[in-house]
Amino acid sequence: MNEKGLTLIEVLASIVILSIIGVSLLTFFVQSARSNNLSKTMMDSTYVAQTQMEEINNYNQGSTSTTSISMLGQKLINSGSYTRYYDIGGGCTTTSTSTFCYGKTLAGDKRYVDVKLSTHSAEIGKVLLKVYKDSTKTKQEAQMEMFIPWKK
């Protein structure tokens, strides 16, 4: 008798081979989802940093009088689109007297924005802005730096 068909061993072997291929493809999908999530978080944090940096630059450019690092710091404390900055004071990791640090937690977002203003020269100030996942500052998600001219 010449019967054509698959034996149980052939079916099991094909299932094992397909399972190995399927599991390896599944790991690619899982890794791709993780990469997409990390990319989205970084993009969102970079957008937050860019928005805050533009806001700081507008405070400096919108001034009608002479601008200095302390005046810019006061503008950060006294105004803000989402929430106001507050003076970190002792939390500032610098010994320079011409450096001021401010921070705020964004409303509804939980991201923490840390701003360090320092004098680079008599005419130029330096802004270093860092965005963290939350106020514990354990995971930095974005950072931007900008030099701004003081108005005379």
PEZI-V705884 format. One record per backbone hydrogen bond with DSSP energy under -1.0 kcal/mol. NH is the residue of the N-H (numbers start at 1). CO is the residue of the C=O. If there is no record, write none. Layout:
# PEZI-V705884
nh co
NH CO
NH CO
This chain:
# PEZI-V705884
nh co
11 7
12 8
13 9
14 10
15 11
16 12
17 13
18 14
19 15
20 16
21 17
22 18
23 19
24 20
25 21
26 22
27 23
28 24
29 25
30 26
31 27
32 28
33 29
34 30
35 31
36 32
37 33
38 34
39 35
40 36
41 37
42 38
43 39
44 40
45 41
46 42
47 43
48 44
49 45
50 46
51 47
52 48
53 49
54 50
55 51
56 52
57 53
58 54
59 55
60 56
61 57
62 58
67 151
72 68
73 69
74 70
75 71
76 72
77 73
78 74
79 75
85 76
86 103
88 101
91 88
92 89
94 92
100 117
102 115
103 86
104 113
106 111
109 106
110 106
112 132
113 104
114 130
115 102
116 128
117 100
118 126
119 98
120 124
121 124
125 148
126 118
127 146
128 116
129 144
130 114
131 142
132 112
133 139
137 134
141 131
142 131
144 129
146 127
148 125
150 123
